[in-house]
Amino acid sequence: MLPKDIVVFIEADEERAGRLAYAAALARLWRAHLIATFVVNRLDLIPSHGFARGSGVEAMLRLHRTATQEAAADTRRLFDHVVADAGITGEWRLSDHESGEALMLHARHAGLAIVGPPSRLGQPARRPQMLSLSEDVIFTSGRPTLLLPAGWPSHRTGRRIIVGWNGSREATTAIALGMPFLTAADVVHLVVVPEARPNGWLSADPGADMARHLARNGVEVVLEQCPGKDAGTVLLEHARSIDADLLVMGAYGRPRISEFVFGGTTRTVLAKANTPILLSR
């Protein structure tokens, strides 16, 4: 069953137009309702504002409020135009002073969440933001989450897909929730790395049973049993070699906001991927 509602999280950054265009293209393809949630960043996320004192605090608050209102209004106009151009239904939401569970409710009421890429591990974010890590959505929403890299073309919604399979519960869930993408793809490469100490159980012929399952569901699947010790690196290299439009995989980590301990494969992929990633936990 195709998701009938998609939520795309937007912030006041340069990537909002591309993210909206991609989400609208996907909503048009699925005939889904598109929800745009504009996340207002807290003033205390900007380090320089910590130096304000006295009347400077009030001036900073006014400046922040004005900038936020202008960014939200500009993004709302862009959203209305994208929705009208795509011929879909849309809904605008403003998430102000929401974090944690309250923010995640926007994703829990939709079939798919779309967010920007996480900050590169080991590198500071260009500007601290409420959703700069994206892991909050992945680990607390209970919904499939698509991480969209900067500058990704809106027409590339998943014709060539890589699926990481290791026999685990997380990978099984990712495949089940990613089925709308998989059944519509021209080809799906089911990638198994038996040497990488998988989190689940693999049969004597690793991936063969899952490949047959996908084929019975109408997926054009190619099974790839790949050598290597680092499954994340293998997945990324394979995605680059076929110019993949999407990477589908399970996410591994501790599901507590601000306390994420990633498994090796998840950590590698989040740190280095330049391809959209559909993750679920």
C-alpha positions in Angstrom: 0.0 0.0 0.0 1.3 3.4 -0.9 1.7 6.0 1.8 -1.1 8.5 1.6 0.6 11.3 3.6 4.2 12.5 3.6 5.7 15.0 6.0 8.7 17.0 5.0 10.7 18.9 7.7 11.9 22.3 6.6 14.2 24.8 8.3 15.4 28.2 7.3 18.3 27.0 5.2 19.3 26.9 1.6 18.1 23.3 1.1 14.4 23.9 1.6 13.5 24.5 -2.0 15.1 21.2 -3.2 13.6 19.2 -0.3 10.1 20.6 -1.0 10.4 19.8 -4.7 11.5 16.2 -4.0 8.7 15.7 -1.5 6.1 17.1 -3.9 7.3 14.9 -6.7 7.0 11.8 -4.5 3.5 12.9 -3.3 2.4 13.4 -6.9 3.7 9.9 -7.8 1.9 8.3 -4.9 -1.1 10.7 -5.0 -0.4 11.5 -1.4 -1.1 14.4 0.9 1.9 16.5 1.5 2.6 18.1 4.9 5.3 20.7 5.3 6.5 21.3 8.9 8.6 24.4 9.2 10.8 24.0 12.3 11.6 27.2 14.1 15.1 27.1 15.6 15.6 28.3 19.1 17.6 31.4 19.7 19.9 29.7 22.1 21.1 27.4 19.3 23.1 30.4 17.9 26.3 30.7 20.0 26.9 34.3 19.3 23.6 35.3 20.9 25.0 34.1 24.3 27.1 37.3 24.5 24.0 39.5 24.4 23.4 41.4 27.7 20.7 43.9 28.9 18.9 45.6 26.1 20.9 43.5 23.6 18.9 40.5 24.6 15.6 42.2 23.7 17.1 43.3 20.4 18.3 39.8 19.6 14.8 38.5 20.3 13.2 41.0 18.0 15.8 40.2 15.3 15.3 36.5 15.6 11.5 36.7 15.6 11.5 38.9 12.5 14.0 36.7 10.7 11.9 33.6 11.6 8.6 35.2 10.5 10.1 36.2 7.1 11.7 32.8 6.5 8.5 31.0 7.4 6.4 33.3 5.1 8.8 32.9 2.3 8.8 29.1 2.7 5.0 29.0 2.9 4.8 30.9 -0.4 7.2 28.4 -2.0 5.3 25.4 -0.5 2.0 26.7 -1.9 3.5 27.2 -5.3 5.0 23.6 -5.3 1.8 22.1 -4.2 -0.3 23.9 -6.9 2.3 23.0 -9.6 2.2 19.3 -8.6 -1.6 19.2 -8.4 -1.6 17.7 -4.9 -3.2 18.5 -1.6 -1.0 20.2 1.0 -0.9 21.2 4.6 1.4 23.8 6.2 2.5 23.5 9.8 4.7 25.8 12.0 6.6 23.9 14.7 7.6 26.6 17.2 9.2 25.7 20.6 8.7 22.0 19.9 11.4 19.4 20.4 11.7 15.7 21.2 8.5 13.8 21.4 6.3 16.8 20.4 8.3 17.3 17.2 8.2 13.6 16.4 4.4 13.6 16.4 4.5 15.3 13.0 6.2 12.2 11.6 4.1 9.7 13.5 1.0 11.0 11.9 2.4 10.4 8.3 3.4 7.4 6.3 6.9 8.8 5.5 9.1 11.5 6.9 11.6 13.4 4.7 14.5 15.3 6.4 17.8 16.8 5.4 21.1 15.0 5.8 22.7 14.6 9.2 25.8 16.6 10.2 28.9 14.7 9.0 30.3 12.8 11.9 33.4 14.5 13.2 32.5 17.8 11.6 30.6 20.7 13.3 27.3 21.7 11.7 27.6 24.9 9.6 24.8 26.3 11.8 23.2 24.5 14.8 19.6 23.6 14.0 16.9 21.6 15.7 17.0 18.9 13.0 20.7 19.2 12.0 21.4 15.6 13.1 18.2 14.0 11.7 18.7 11.1 14.1 15.9 12.2 16.3 13.4 11.5 13.6 14.9 8.1 12.7 15.1 6.8 16.2 11.9 8.2 17.8 9.2 8.6 15.2 8.6 4.9 14.5 8.1 5.8 10.8 10.4 5.3 7.8 12.6 8.3 7.4 14.2 9.5 4.1 17.4 11.5 4.5 17.8 13.6 1.4 21.3 14.9 0.5 21.7 18.5 -0.5 21.1 19.3 -4.2 19.5 15.9 -5.0 17.3 16.2 -8.2 13.6 16.0 -7.5 13.0 13.6 -10.4 15.2 10.9 -9.0 12.8 9.2 -6.7 14.1 5.7 -6.8 14.6 3.9 -10.2 17.8 2.1 -9.1 17.8 1.0 -5.4 20.3 -0.6 -3.1 19.0 -2.6 -0.2 21.2 -3.7 2.6 20.3 -7.1 4.0 21.8 -8.9 7.0 18.9 -10.9 8.3 18.1 -8.6 11.2 14.8 -7.3 12.5 15.8 -3.7 11.6 16.7 -4.7 8.0 13.4 -6.6 7.7 11.4 -3.6 8.9 13.3 -1.3 6.4 12.4 -3.6 3.5 8.7 -3.9 4.5 8.4 -0.1 4.9 10.3 0.6 1.8 8.1 -1.6 -0.4 6.4 1.3 -2.2 9.8 2.3 -3.5 11.0 -1.2 -4.2 8.0 -2.3 -6.3 8.2 0.8 -8.5 12.0 0.6 -9.1 13.5 -0.5 -12.4 16.0 -2.7 -10.5 16.7 -3.4 -6.8 20.1 -4.7 -5.8 19.8 -6.8 -2.7 23.3 -6.5 -1.2 24.5 -9.0 1.4 28.0 -8.9 3.1 28.2 -12.3 4.9 31.7 -11.6 6.3 30.6 -8.4 8.1 29.2 -10.2 11.1 25.6 -9.5 10.4 23.2 -8.5 13.2 20.7 -11.2 12.2 20.7 -14.8 10.9 21.6 -15.6 7.3 20.8 -18.8 5.5 23.3 -21.1 3.8 22.7 -19.1 0.6 22.7 -15.6 2.1 20.0 -13.3 0.8 18.4 -16.0 -1.5 15.2 -16.3 0.6 14.7 -12.5 0.8 15.4 -12.2 -2.9 12.6 -14.7 -3.6 10.3 -12.9 -1.2 10.9 -9.6 -3.0 10.4 -11.2 -6.4 7.1 -12.7 -5.3 6.0 -9.1 -4.4 6.8 -7.9 -7.9 10.2 -6.4 -7.3 12.9 -6.7 -10.0 15.6 -7.9 -7.7 19.3 -8.8 -8.3 21.0 -10.6 -5.4 24.6 -9.4 -4.7 26.7 -11.4 -2.3 29.7 -9.1 -1.7 33.0 -9.7 0.1 34.2 -7.3 2.7 34.4 -6.7 6.5 32.7 -3.3 6.5 29.1 -3.5 5.3 28.6 0.2 5.3 31.5 0.8 2.9 30.4 -2.0 0.7 26.9 -0.5 0.4 28.2 2.9 -0.4 30.6 1.7 -3.0 27.9 -0.4 -4.6 25.5 2.6 -4.6 28.1 4.7 -6.4 28.9 2.0 -8.9 25.3 1.8 -10.2 24.5 5.5 -9.6 21.7 4.5 -7.2 18.8 6.7 -6.5 18.1 5.3 -3.1 19.7 3.2 -0.3 17.3 1.2 1.9 18.7 -0.1 5.2 17.8 -0.7 8.9 19.2 1.7 11.5 21.0 0.4 14.5 21.4 2.5 17.7 20.0 3.4 21.1 16.6 5.1 20.7 17.0 8.0 23.1 17.1 11.6 22.0 20.6 13.1 22.3 22.1 9.8 23.2 22.7 7.9 19.9 25.1 5.0 19.8 25.3 3.8 16.2 26.2 0.4 14.9 29.1 0.4 12.6 27.2 0.1 9.3 24.8 2.9 10.2 27.6 5.2 11.3 29.6 4.7 8.1 26.6 5.3 5.9 25.4 8.5 7.7 28.9 9.9 7.7 29.7 9.3 4.0 26.6 8.8 1.9 25.7 11.2 -1.0 22.6 9.2 -1.9 19.2 9.4 -0.4 18.8 6.9 2.4 15.6 5.3 3.6 16.1 4.3 7.2 13.8 2.8 9.8 14.2 1.4 13.2 
